[in-house]
Every structure is written in structure tokens, then in C-alpha cells.
């Protein structure tokens, strides 16, 4: 049983996550987080901690951002879009139990550091900003680093706020180059 309460978007997500792990869960009900749901999440956050596991899409990222502002010490779990997609849908309810377990095992806490380890120059050198194929390279790196996909600016922010080390970065870049060789 997972100690923290997992926060997902809907009932279908709860059903899918239940196939992967034993845990208590709260569904946000989508973008319109009610005061009642926020209070439920707050109680779980204060008593047991929470893991935010939202869909790898725009609305899911919006919900994640709102929850992160309200609950800054929440753990963040990400299922890559490629592992949570069907031909017609994207969501946690479409992820395999293995992908969900992997995401939960690699959940991160946001860190607030004054020092930025990574800069936009790092992304440009790695071909993850400002060029053809940059989005695909960012997506692949985000999957390997378990930090969730984002545009160049949000990806850079995630690198600096999810405790990604220079060693993790270099290893990821190297692995990506090896698979392209």
C-alpha cells in the first residue's frame, strides 16, 4: 500500500491506477476543482502526503500547476504521453499498469533552489530547443528523467526544480545518442 494519497483527474483514472497499485486516491473531477475536493486533498496532504498523477496533456498540466501552487511539497509523478495514449485519447486511464508503477516509483518532489543548474544553452546544445526535432528530443529526455514533457521554457524549469543532476543529464544525453547511433 502506498503511504501517500494519489491525486488523479477522474474515476476512470482511479480504476486504472487500482490495477497497478494499492493506494487511496482522490479524483479532482477535472479542471473545475471544487472547494470540497480541495479540502479533501488538503487533509490528505497534511496527514499522509500526496502524489499528483495527472494526464500528460494540456488540461492535466493545468490541474497539476494549480495543485502544485496549493500543495508545494506534493510528489509529482509523470506517465509519458506515448505510454498514456490510444489512437483517440490521452490519459492515465489509457496507461498500462507497468507505466503507472514506473511513474509512481519515480515520483519527485519539487525543489526550490536559488541556483539554476541548467540554462537554455544546455537545451540548445542538446538539440532540445530552437531546432528541428527539439520537441521530440525533449519528450524523450523527459521520459528518461521522469519529469514530464514541456515546451523548452517549462522543460528547463522542470530540470532545475526536480533535482535533476548534471550526471543524470549527461547520462540521458549519452543514452539518447547511443539509441540514435
C-alpha angles and dihedrals in degrees: 000000000000112000097216124068112247115227114209134165105248151357093271089057091051090052092050096045089049088063090057106040143003107249145128113255141191123203117215093207091231131287096335099076106191123217088246093056092045089052091050090051091046091054091049091046093053096042105036110358126247138246115212111217110171132162117282093243139088098278091044091052090048091053090046091052093049092048092046091054090051096040108028096174094054117124115245121219123185131195109197114246091241089059095046101048140098126182090272107025146038121206150104088269087066096050123102119246088246092055090049093049090049091050093049093046089054098044113147135205117227112246126205108216127170091208119073113216094188133044135189087262088066090055093047092050090050092050092246098119137041100010147077112291093015094125092051091048091050090049092052092046091047089053093050093046094042093229104119129250123285142157114273095276096046092043089053090050091051092050090055097041103042097061095253107170128214087248092054089048095049092046091050093049090048093049091049091051091048092054091050094050 
